[in-house]
Amino acid sequence: MFGLGSQELIIILAIVFLIFGAKKLPEIGSGLGKAIKNFKGGVKSIEEGPSEKPPEKMKEEAKDSGGTKPV
């Protein structure tokens, strides 16, 4: 992985642990996981195409129906 051996990865993880501490690491991992999930979802939605109507059509439909949106 990126030309790094197991010893280099252990040293990097130890440095990260010392910098951020034990309490902050789960938050960082959780945030990173959510970011990756959102990125994959965004890429997937782009590949599938738009799922909603373009804003222009929504405006036209609102004008045709009287211009009010149900609350």
PDB file with SEQRES, HELIX, SHEET and CRYST1 records, atoms N, CA, C and O in Angstrom:
SEQRES   1 A   71  MET PHE GLY LEU GLY SER GLN GLU LEU ILE ILE ILE LEU          
SEQRES   2 A   71  ALA ILE VAL PHE LEU ILE PHE GLY ALA LYS LYS LEU PRO          
SEQRES   3 A   71  GLU ILE GLY SER GLY LEU GLY LYS ALA ILE LYS ASN PHE          
SEQRES   4 A   71  LYS GLY GLY VAL LYS SER ILE GLU GLU GLY PRO SER GLU          
SEQRES   5 A   71  LYS PRO PRO GLU LYS MET LYS GLU GLU ALA LYS ASP SER          
SEQRES   6 A   71  GLY GLY THR LYS PRO VAL                                      
HELIX    1 AA1 SER A    6  GLU A   48  1                                  43    
HELIX    2 AA2 PRO A   55  ASP A   64  1                                  10    
CRYST1    1.000    1.000    1.000  90.00  90.00  90.00 P 1           1          
ATOM      1  N   MET A   1       0.840  -1.178   0.000  1.00  0.00           N  
ATOM      2  CA  MET A   1       0.000   0.000   0.000  1.00  0.00           C  
ATOM      3  C   MET A   1       0.885   1.241   0.000  1.00  0.00           C  
ATOM      4  O   MET A   1       1.536   1.528   1.005  1.00  0.00           O  
ATOM      5  N   PHE A   2       0.923   1.976  -1.093  1.00  0.00           N  
ATOM      6  CA  PHE A   2       1.709   3.195  -1.266  1.00  0.00           C  
ATOM      7  C   PHE A   2       3.197   2.959  -1.036  1.00  0.00           C  
ATOM      8  O   PHE A   2       3.929   3.904  -0.745  1.00  0.00           O  
ATOM      9  N   GLY A   3       3.651   1.735  -1.160  1.00  0.00           N  
ATOM     10  CA  GLY A   3       5.063   1.433  -0.978  1.00  0.00           C  
ATOM     11  C   GLY A   3       5.512   1.469   0.473  1.00  0.00           C  
ATOM     12  O   GLY A   3       6.710   1.547   0.745  1.00  0.00           O  
ATOM     13  N   LEU A   4       4.572   1.414   1.412  1.00  0.00           N  
ATOM     14  CA  LEU A   4       4.922   1.437   2.830  1.00  0.00           C  
ATOM     15  C   LEU A   4       4.842   0.030   3.405  1.00  0.00           C  
ATOM     16  O   LEU A   4       3.930  -0.739   3.102  1.00  0.00           O  
ATOM     17  N   GLY A   5       5.815  -0.279   4.234  1.00  0.00           N  
ATOM     18  CA  GLY A   5       5.800  -1.573   4.904  1.00  0.00           C  
ATOM     19  C   GLY A   5       5.035  -1.489   6.206  1.00  0.00           C  
ATOM     20  O   GLY A   5       4.527  -0.431   6.579  1.00  0.00           O  
ATOM     21  N   SER A   6       4.959  -2.613   6.893  1.00  0.00           N  
ATOM     22  CA  SER A   6       4.200  -2.649   8.140  1.00  0.00           C  
ATOM     23  C   SER A   6       4.862  -1.801   9.234  1.00  0.00           C  
ATOM     24  O   SER A   6       4.168  -1.197  10.053  1.00  0.00           O  
ATOM     25  N   GLN A   7       6.179  -1.756   9.252  1.00  0.00           N  
ATOM     26  CA  GLN A   7       6.872  -0.956  10.264  1.00  0.00           C  
ATOM     27  C   GLN A   7       6.592   0.537  10.078  1.00  0.00           C  
ATOM     28  O   GLN A   7       6.385   1.259  11.053  1.00  0.00           O  
ATOM     29  N   GLU A   8       6.587   0.991   8.841  1.00  0.00           N  
ATOM     30  CA  GLU A   8       6.310   2.399   8.575  1.00  0.00           C  
ATOM     31  C   GLU A   8       4.877   2.758   8.968  1.00  0.00           C  
ATOM     32  O   GLU A   8       4.632   3.828   9.526  1.00  0.00           O  
ATOM     33  N   LEU A   9       3.931   1.860   8.674  1.00  0.00           N  
ATOM     34  CA  LEU A   9       2.539   2.118   9.037  1.00  0.00           C  
ATOM     35  C   LEU A   9       2.356   2.177  10.550  1.00  0.00           C  
ATOM     36  O   LEU A   9       1.597   3.009  11.047  1.00  0.00           O  
ATOM     37  N   ILE A  10       3.028   1.321  11.273  1.00  0.00           N  
ATOM     38  CA  ILE A  10       2.941   1.327  12.735  1.00  0.00           C  
ATOM     39  C   ILE A  10       3.499   2.632  13.295  1.00  0.00           C  
ATOM     40  O   ILE A  10       2.925   3.210  14.218  1.00  0.00           O  
ATOM     41  N   ILE A  11       4.601   3.088  12.745  1.00  0.00           N  
ATOM     42  CA  ILE A  11       5.193   4.352  13.201  1.00  0.00           C  
ATOM     43  C   ILE A  11       4.256   5.521  12.907  1.00  0.00           C  
ATOM     44  O   ILE A  11       4.083   6.401  13.750  1.00  0.00           O  
ATOM     45  N   ILE A  12       3.654   5.539  11.726  1.00  0.00           N  
ATOM     46  CA  ILE A  12       2.722   6.610  11.367  1.00  0.00           C  
ATOM     47  C   ILE A  12       1.509   6.589  12.289  1.00  0.00           C  
ATOM     48  O   ILE A  12       1.078   7.642  12.758  1.00  0.00           O  
ATOM     49  N   LEU A  13       0.956   5.418  12.554  1.00  0.00           N  
ATOM     50  CA  LEU A  13      -0.192   5.310  13.456  1.00  0.00           C  
ATOM     51  C   LEU A  13       0.163   5.758  14.871  1.00  0.00           C  
ATOM     52  O   LEU A  13      -0.653   6.394  15.538  1.00  0.00           O  
ATOM     53  N   ALA A  14       1.360   5.438  15.334  1.00  0.00           N  
ATOM     54  CA  ALA A  14       1.789   5.867  16.664  1.00  0.00           C  
ATOM     55  C   ALA A  14       1.894   7.389  16.730  1.00  0.00           C  
ATOM     56  O   ALA A  14       1.505   7.993  17.730  1.00  0.00           O  
ATOM     57  N   ILE A  15       2.410   8.004  15.690  1.00  0.00           N  
ATOM     58  CA  ILE A  15       2.519   9.469  15.664  1.00  0.00           C  
ATOM     59  C   ILE A  15       1.138  10.109  15.652  1.00  0.00           C  
ATOM     60  O   ILE A  15       0.899  11.088  16.358  1.00  0.00           O  
ATOM     61  N   VAL A  16       0.228   9.556  14.852  1.00  0.00           N  
ATOM     62  CA  VAL A  16      -1.143  10.077  14.811  1.00  0.00           C  
ATOM     63  C   VAL A  16      -1.797   9.936  16.181  1.00  0.00           C  
ATOM     64  O   VAL A  16      -2.490  10.847  16.633  1.00  0.00           O  
ATOM     65  N   PHE A  17      -1.582   8.809  16.839  1.00  0.00           N  
ATOM     66  CA  PHE A  17      -2.139   8.577  18.170  1.00  0.00           C  
ATOM     67  C   PHE A  17      -1.602   9.604  19.157  1.00  0.00           C  
ATOM     68  O   PHE A  17      -2.357  10.123  19.979  1.00  0.00           O  
ATOM     69  N   LEU A  18      -0.312   9.903  19.086  1.00  0.00           N  
ATOM     70  CA  LEU A  18       0.282  10.878  20.000  1.00  0.00           C  
ATOM     71  C   LEU A  18      -0.231  12.292  19.728  1.00  0.00           C  
ATOM     72  O   LEU A  18      -0.428  13.073  20.660  1.00  0.00           O  
ATOM     73  N   ILE A  19      -0.443  12.618  18.463  1.00  0.00           N  
ATOM     74  CA  ILE A  19      -0.894  13.967  18.113  1.00  0.00           C  
ATOM     75  C   ILE A  19      -2.345  14.188  18.522  1.00  0.00           C  
ATOM     76  O   ILE A  19      -2.657  15.197  19.154  1.00  0.00           O  
ATOM     77  N   PHE A  20      -3.229  13.274  18.176  1.00  0.00           N  
ATOM     78  CA  PHE A  20      -4.653  13.480  18.390  1.00  0.00           C  
ATOM     79  C   PHE A  20      -5.169  12.915  19.703  1.00  0.00           C  
ATOM     80  O   PHE A  20      -6.180  13.396  20.213  1.00  0.00           O  
ATOM     81  N   GLY A  21      -4.524  11.935  20.255  1.00  0.00           N  
ATOM     82  CA  GLY A  21      -4.974  11.354  21.509  1.00  0.00           C  
ATOM     83  C   GLY A  21      -6.038  10.298  21.303  1.00  0.00           C  
ATOM     84  O   GLY A  21      -6.603  10.160  20.219  1.00  0.00           O  
ATOM     85  N   ALA A  22      -6.299   9.553  22.367  1.00  0.00           N  
ATOM     86  CA  ALA A  22      -7.220   8.424  22.282  1.00  0.00           C  
ATOM     87  C   ALA A  22      -8.674   8.871  22.156  1.00  0.00           C  
ATOM     88  O   ALA A  22      -9.473   8.174  21.531  1.00  0.00           O  
ATOM     89  N   LYS A  23      -9.035  10.013  22.733  1.00  0.00           N  
ATOM     90  CA  LYS A  23     -10.427  10.463  22.701  1.00  0.00           C  
ATOM     91  C   LYS A  23     -10.827  11.008  21.341  1.00  0.00           C  
ATOM     92  O   LYS A  23     -11.988  10.891  20.947  1.00  0.00           O  
ATOM     93  N   LYS A  24      -9.897  11.593  20.626  1.00  0.00           N  
ATOM     94  CA  LYS A  24     -10.224  12.238  19.353  1.00  0.00           C  
ATOM     95  C   LYS A  24     -10.214  11.255  18.181  1.00  0.00           C  
ATOM     96  O   LYS A  24     -10.864  11.513  17.168  1.00  0.00           O  
ATOM     97  N   LEU A  25      -9.504  10.153  18.290  1.00  0.00           N  
ATOM     98  CA  LEU A  25      -9.393   9.210  17.173  1.00  0.00           C  
ATOM     99  C   LEU A  25     -10.730   8.624  16.723  1.00  0.00           C  
ATOM    100  O   LEU A  25     -10.949   8.541  15.514  1.00  0.00           O  
ATOM    101  N   PRO A  26     -11.643   8.210  17.615  1.00  0.00           N  
ATOM    102  CA  PRO A  26     -12.935   7.697  17.136  1.00  0.00           C  
ATOM    103  C   PRO A  26     -13.743   8.758  16.366  1.00  0.00           C  
ATOM    104  O   PRO A  26     -14.424   8.441  15.391  1.00  0.00           O  
ATOM    105  N   GLU A  27     -13.657  10.015  16.816  1.00  0.00           N  
ATOM    106  CA  GLU A  27     -14.365  11.089  16.117  1.00  0.00           C  
ATOM    107  C   GLU A  27     -13.790  11.293  14.721  1.00  0.00           C  
ATOM    108  O   GLU A  27     -14.532  11.493  13.759  1.00  0.00           O  
ATOM    109  N   ILE A  28     -12.485  11.244  14.617  1.00  0.00           N  
ATOM    110  CA  ILE A  28     -11.839  11.405  13.320  1.00  0.00           C  
ATOM    111  C   ILE A  28     -12.208  10.249  12.396  1.00  0.00           C  
ATOM    112  O   ILE A  28     -12.512  10.462  11.222  1.00  0.00           O  
ATOM    113  N   GLY A  29     -12.182   9.039  12.918  1.00  0.00           N  
ATOM    114  CA  GLY A  29     -12.551   7.862  12.118  1.00  0.00           C  
ATOM    115  C   GLY A  29     -13.993   7.927  11.659  1.00  0.00           C  
ATOM    116  O   GLY A  29     -14.303   7.616  10.509  1.00  0.00           O  
ATOM    117  N   SER A  30     -14.870   8.332  12.559  1.00  0.00           N  
ATOM    118  CA  SER A  30     -16.291   8.443  12.217  1.00  0.00           C  
ATOM    119  C   SER A  30     -16.511   9.498  11.135  1.00  0.00           C  
ATOM    120  O   SER A  30     -17.250   9.268  10.177  1.00  0.00           O  
ATOM    121  N   GLY A  31     -15.876  10.639  11.289  1.00  0.00           N  
ATOM    122  CA  GLY A  31     -15.999  11.702  10.291  1.00  0.00           C  
ATOM    123  C   GLY A  31     -15.447  11.284   8.941  1.00  0.00           C  
ATOM    124  O   GLY A  31     -16.026  11.598   7.901  1.00  0.00           O  
ATOM    125  N   LEU A  32     -14.342  10.585   8.959  1.00  0.00           N  
ATOM    126  CA  LEU A  32     -13.749  10.102   7.709  1.00  0.00           C  
ATOM    127  C   LEU A  32     -14.647   9.078   7.036  1.00  0.00           C  
ATOM    128  O   LEU A  32     -14.806   9.096   5.815  1.00  0.00           O  
ATOM    129  N   GLY A  33     -15.234   8.186   7.822  1.00  0.00           N  
ATOM    130  CA  GLY A  33     -16.160   7.180   7.266  1.00  0.00           C  
ATOM    131  C   GLY A  33     -17.383   7.820   6.642  1.00  0.00           C  
ATOM    132  O   GLY A  33     -17.814   7.413   5.563  1.00  0.00           O  
ATOM    133  N   LYS A  34     -17.955   8.830   7.317  1.00  0.00           N  
ATOM    134  CA  LYS A  34     -19.120   9.533   6.779  1.00  0.00           C  
ATOM    135  C   LYS A  34     -18.762  10.272   5.494  1.00  0.00           C  
ATOM    136  O   LYS A  34     -19.546  10.296   4.546  1.00  0.00           O  
ATOM    137  N   ALA A  35     -17.577  10.874   5.468  1.00  0.00           N  
ATOM    138  CA  ALA A  35     -17.151  11.601   4.275  1.00  0.00           C  
ATOM    139  C   ALA A  35     -17.002  10.655   3.081  1.00  0.00           C  
ATOM    140  O   ALA A  35     -17.418  10.985   1.971  1.00  0.00           O  
ATOM    141  N   ILE A  36     -16.417   9.495   3.307  1.00  0.00           N  
ATOM    142  CA  ILE A  36     -16.246   8.514   2.234  1.00  0.00           C  
ATOM    143  C   ILE A  36     -17.602   8.022   1.745  1.00  0.00           C  
ATOM    144  O   ILE A  36     -17.819   7.876   0.543  1.00  0.00           O  
ATOM    145  N   LYS A  37     -18.521   7.765   2.690  1.00  0.00           N  
ATOM    146  CA  LYS A  37     -19.864   7.304   2.324  1.00  0.00           C  
ATOM    147  C   LYS A  37     -20.600   8.353   1.491  1.00  0.00           C  
ATOM    148  O   LYS A  37     -21.228   8.020   0.485  1.00  0.00           O  
ATOM    149  N   ASN A  38     -20.524   9.614   1.906  1.00  0.00           N  
ATOM    150  CA  ASN A  38     -21.166  10.686   1.146  1.00  0.00           C  
ATOM    151  C   ASN A  38     -20.541  10.846  -0.242  1.00  0.00           C  
ATOM    152  O   ASN A  38     -21.247  11.087  -1.221  1.00  0.00           O  
ATOM    153  N   PHE A  39     -19.228  10.712  -0.321  1.00  0.00           N  
ATOM    154  CA  PHE A  39     -18.552  10.827  -1.612  1.00  0.00           C  
ATOM    155  C   PHE A  39     -18.996   9.721  -2.558  1.00  0.00           C  
ATOM    156  O   PHE A  39     -19.282   9.974  -3.728  1.00  0.00           O  
ATOM    157  N   LYS A  40     -19.051   8.489  -2.046  1.00  0.00           N  
ATOM    158  CA  LYS A  40     -19.490   7.369  -2.881  1.00  0.00           C  
ATOM    159  C   LYS A  40     -20.931   7.553  -3.324  1.00  0.00           C  
ATOM    160  O   LYS A  40     -21.273   7.252  -4.467  1.00  0.00           O  
ATOM    161  N   GLY A  41     -21.791   8.051  -2.416  1.00  0.00           N  
ATOM    162  CA  GLY A  41     -23.187   8.308  -2.774  1.00  0.00           C  
ATOM    163  C   GLY A  41     -23.306   9.379  -3.845  1.00  0.00           C  
ATOM    164  O   GLY A  41     -24.141   9.274  -4.743  1.00  0.00           O  
ATOM    165  N   GLY A  42     -22.476  10.407  -3.754  1.00  0.00           N  
ATOM    166  CA  GLY A  42     -22.483  11.462  -4.762  1.00  0.00           C  
ATOM    167  C   GLY A  42     -22.033  10.958  -6.117  1.00  0.00           C  
ATOM    168  O   GLY A  42     -22.624  11.303  -7.141  1.00  0.00           O  
ATOM    169  N   VAL A  43     -21.004  10.154  -6.128  1.00  0.00           N  
ATOM    170  CA  VAL A  43     -20.517   9.587  -7.387  1.00  0.00           C  
ATOM    171  C   VAL A  43     -21.573   8.673  -8.000  1.00  0.00           C  
ATOM    172  O   VAL A  43     -21.788   8.684  -9.212  1.00  0.00           O  
ATOM    173  N   LYS A  44     -22.227   7.885  -7.156  1.00  0.00           N  
ATOM    174  CA  LYS A  44     -23.261   6.965  -7.644  1.00  0.00           C  
ATOM    175  C   LYS A  44     -24.444   7.739  -8.223  1.00  0.00           C  
ATOM    176  O   LYS A  44     -24.985   7.356  -9.260  1.00  0.00           O  
ATOM    177  N   SER A  45     -24.849   8.826  -7.559  1.00  0.00           N  
ATOM    178  CA  SER A  45     -25.985   9.602  -8.058  1.00  0.00           C  
ATOM    179  C   SER A  45     -25.645  10.296  -9.377  1.00  0.00           C  
ATOM    180  O   SER A  45     -26.517  10.474 -10.228  1.00  0.00           O  
ATOM    181  N   ILE A  46     -24.399  10.682  -9.545  1.00  0.00           N  
ATOM    182  CA  ILE A  46     -23.988  11.303 -10.810  1.00  0.00           C  
ATOM    183  C   ILE A  46     -24.031  10.273 -11.930  1.00  0.00           C  
ATOM    184  O   ILE A  46     -24.458  10.579 -13.044  1.00  0.00           O  
ATOM    185  N   GLU A  47     -23.589   9.051 -11.636  1.00  0.00           N  
ATOM    186  CA  GLU A  47     -23.586   7.997 -12.649  1.00  0.00           C  
ATOM    187  C   GLU A  47     -25.010   7.603 -13.056  1.00  0.00           C  
ATOM    188  O   GLU A  47     -25.260   7.278 -14.216  1.00  0.00           O  
ATOM    189  N   GLU A  48     -25.948   7.635 -12.088  1.00  0.00           N  
ATOM    190  CA  GLU A  48     -27.325   7.246 -12.378  1.00  0.00           C  
ATOM    191  C   GLU A  48     -28.103   8.356 -13.063  1.00  0.00           C  
ATOM    192  O   GLU A  48     -29.114   8.084 -13.711  1.00  0.00           O  
ATOM    193  N   GLY A  49     -27.668   9.572 -12.941  1.00  0.00           N  
ATOM    194  CA  GLY A  49     -28.362  10.706 -13.531  1.00  0.00           C  
ATOM    195  C   GLY A  49     -29.209  11.410 -12.496  1.00  0.00           C  
ATOM    196  O   GLY A  49     -29.367  10.921 -11.377  1.00  0.00           O  
ATOM    197  N   PRO A  50     -29.760  12.567 -12.864  1.00  0.00           N  
ATOM    198  CA  PRO A  50     -30.535  13.341 -11.895  1.00  0.00           C  
ATOM    199  C   PRO A  50     -31.824  12.619 -11.509  1.00  0.00           C  
ATOM    200  O   PRO A  50     -32.509  12.049 -12.358  1.00  0.00           O  
ATOM    201  N   SER A  51     -32.142  12.651 -10.213  1.00  0.00           N  
ATOM    202  CA  SER A  51     -33.340  11.979  -9.739  1.00  0.00           C  
ATOM    203  C   SER A  51     -34.498  12.955  -9.568  1.00  0.00           C  
ATOM    204  O   SER A  51     -35.648  12.537  -9.437  1.00  0.00           O  
ATOM    205  N   GLU A  52     -34.203  14.252  -9.568  1.00  0.00           N  
ATOM    206  CA  GLU A  52     -35.240  15.260  -9.405  1.00  0.00           C  
ATOM    207  C   GLU A  52     -35.413  16.046 -10.696  1.00  0.00           C  
ATOM    208  O   GLU A  52     -34.573  15.996 -11.595  1.00  0.00           O  
ATOM    209  N   LYS A  53     -36.511  16.765 -10.763  1.00  0.00           N  
ATOM    210  CA  LYS A  53     -36.767  17.603 -11.927  1.00  0.00           C  
ATOM    211  C   LYS A  53     -35.859  18.826 -11.867  1.00  0.00           C  
ATOM    212  O   LYS A  53     -35.495  19.273 -10.779  1.00  0.00           O  
ATOM    213  N   PRO A  54     -35.493  19.368 -13.015  1.00  0.00           N  
ATOM    214  CA  PRO A  54     -34.700  20.595 -13.016  1.00  0.00           C  
ATOM    215  C   PRO A  54     -35.483  21.734 -12.377  1.00  0.00           C  
ATOM    216  O   PRO A  54     -36.713  21.727 -12.417  1.00  0.00           O  
ATOM    217  N   PRO A  55     -34.799  22.713 -11.788  1.00  0.00           N  
ATOM    218  CA  PRO A  55     -35.485  23.814 -11.120  1.00  0.00           C  
ATOM    219  C   PRO A  55     -36.430  24.596 -12.043  1.00  0.00           C  
ATOM    220  O   PRO A  55     -37.436  25.133 -11.579  1.00  0.00           O  
ATOM    221  N   GLU A  56     -36.117  24.665 -13.342  1.00  0.00           N  
ATOM    222  CA  GLU A  56     -36.977  25.403 -14.266  1.00  0.00           C  
ATOM    223  C   GLU A  56     -38.362  24.761 -14.358  1.00  0.00           C  
ATOM    224  O   GLU A  56     -39.376  25.458 -14.379  1.00  0.00           O  
ATOM    225  N   LYS A  57     -38.395  23.433 -14.412  1.00  0.00           N  
ATOM    226  CA  LYS A  57     -39.680  22.733 -14.516  1.00  0.00           C  
ATOM    227  C   LYS A  57     -40.470  22.860 -13.230  1.00  0.00           C  
ATOM    228  O   LYS A  57     -41.698  22.945 -13.264  1.00  0.00           O  
ATOM    229  N   MET A  58     -39.787  22.875 -12.094  1.00  0.00           N  
ATOM    230  CA  MET A  58     -40.477  23.025 -10.826  1.00  0.00           C  
ATOM    231  C   MET A  58     -41.137  24.394 -10.739  1.00  0.00           C  
ATOM    232  O   MET A  58     -42.248  24.521 -10.223  1.00  0.00           O  
ATOM    233  N   LYS A  59     -40.440  25.438 -11.253  1.00  0.00           N  
ATOM    234  CA  LYS A  59     -41.014  26.780 -11.245  1.00  0.00           C  
ATOM    235  C   LYS A  59     -42.237  26.849 -12.154  1.00  0.00           C  
ATOM    236  O   LYS A  59     -43.240  27.465 -11.795  1.00  0.00           O  
ATOM    237  N   GLU A  60     -42.161  26.219 -13.335  1.00  0.00           N  
ATOM    238  CA  GLU A  60     -43.289  26.224 -14.271  1.00  0.00           C  
ATOM    239  C   GLU A  60     -44.497  25.516 -13.666  1.00  0.00           C  
ATOM    240  O   GLU A  60     -45.627  25.985 -13.804  1.00  0.00           O  
ATOM    241  N   GLU A  61     -44.262  24.389 -12.997  1.00  0.00           N  
ATOM    242  CA  GLU A  61     -45.356  23.638 -12.375  1.00  0.00           C  
ATOM    243  C   GLU A  61     -45.990  24.459 -11.237  1.00  0.00           C  
ATOM    244  O   GLU A  61     -47.203  24.407 -11.035  1.00  0.00           O  
ATOM    245  N   ALA A  62     -45.175  25.206 -10.507  1.00  0.00           N  
ATOM    246  CA  ALA A  62     -45.700  26.029  -9.421  1.00  0.00           C  
ATOM    247  C   ALA A  62     -46.584  27.138  -9.981  1.00  0.00           C  
ATOM    248  O   ALA A  62     -47.603  27.478  -9.380  1.00  0.00           O  
ATOM    249  N   LYS A  63     -46.204  27.709 -11.134  1.00  0.00           N  
ATOM    250  CA  LYS A  63     -47.011  28.749 -11.753  1.00  0.00           C  
ATOM    251  C   LYS A  63     -48.327  28.177 -12.249  1.00  0.00           C  
ATOM    252  O   LYS A  63     -49.372  28.814 -12.115  1.00  0.00           O  
ATOM    253  N   ASP A  64     -48.284  26.972 -12.826  1.00  0.00           N  
ATOM    254  CA  ASP A  64     -49.492  26.339 -13.351  1.00  0.00           C  
ATOM    255  C   ASP A  64     -50.476  25.957 -12.241  1.00  0.00           C  
ATOM    256  O   ASP A  64     -51.689  25.976 -12.448  1.00  0.00           O  
ATOM    257  N   SER A  65     -49.951  25.614 -11.078  1.00  0.00           N  
ATOM    258  CA  SER A  65     -50.836  25.166  -9.998  1.00  0.00           C  
ATOM    259  C   SER A  65     -51.288  26.303  -9.103  1.00  0.00           C  
ATOM    260  O   SER A  65     -51.890  26.052  -8.059  1.00  0.00           O  
ATOM    261  N   GLY A  66     -51.024  27.517  -9.467  1.00  0.00           N  
ATOM    262  CA  GLY A  66     -51.491  28.647  -8.665  1.00  0.00           C  
ATOM    263  C   GLY A  66     -50.373  29.326  -7.918  1.00  0.00           C  
ATOM    264  O   GLY A  66     -50.604  30.352  -7.277  1.00  0.00           O  
ATOM    265  N   GLY A  67     -49.191  28.803  -7.975  1.00  0.00           N  
ATOM    266  CA  GLY A  67     -48.040  29.460  -7.381  1.00  0.00           C  
ATOM    267  C   GLY A  67     -47.845  29.214  -5.892  1.00  0.00           C  
ATOM    268  O   GLY A  67     -46.930  29.782  -5.297  1.00  0.00           O  
ATOM    269  N   THR A  68     -48.671  28.393  -5.280  1.00  0.00           N  
ATOM    270  CA  THR A  68     -48.472  28.120  -3.864  1.00  0.00           C  
ATOM    271  C   THR A  68     -48.051  26.690  -3.658  1.00  0.00           C  
ATOM    272  O   THR A  68     -48.484  25.782  -4.367  1.00  0.00           O  
ATOM    273  N   LYS A  69     -47.199  26.507  -2.674  1.00  0.00           N  
ATOM    274  CA  LYS A  69     -46.746  25.160  -2.345  1.00  0.00           C  
ATOM    275  C   LYS A  69     -47.489  24.697  -1.108  1.00  0.00           C  
ATOM    276  O   LYS A  69     -47.695  25.488  -0.187  1.00  0.00           O  
ATOM    277  N   PRO A  70     -47.896  23.445  -1.061  1.00  0.00           N  
ATOM    278  CA  PRO A  70     -48.537  22.925   0.158  1.00  0.00           C  
ATOM    279  C   PRO A  70     -47.543  22.877   1.304  1.00  0.00           C  
ATOM    280  O   PRO A  70     -46.363  22.589   1.100  1.00  0.00           O  
ATOM    281  N   VAL A  71     -48.008  23.153   2.483  1.00  0.00           N  
ATOM    282  CA  VAL A  71     -47.116  23.180   3.658  1.00  0.00           C  
ATOM    283  C   VAL A  71     -47.176  21.905   4.409  1.00  0.00           C  
ATOM    284  O   VAL A  71     -46.493  21.753   5.422  1.00  0.00           O  
TER     285      VAL A  71                                                      
END                                                                             
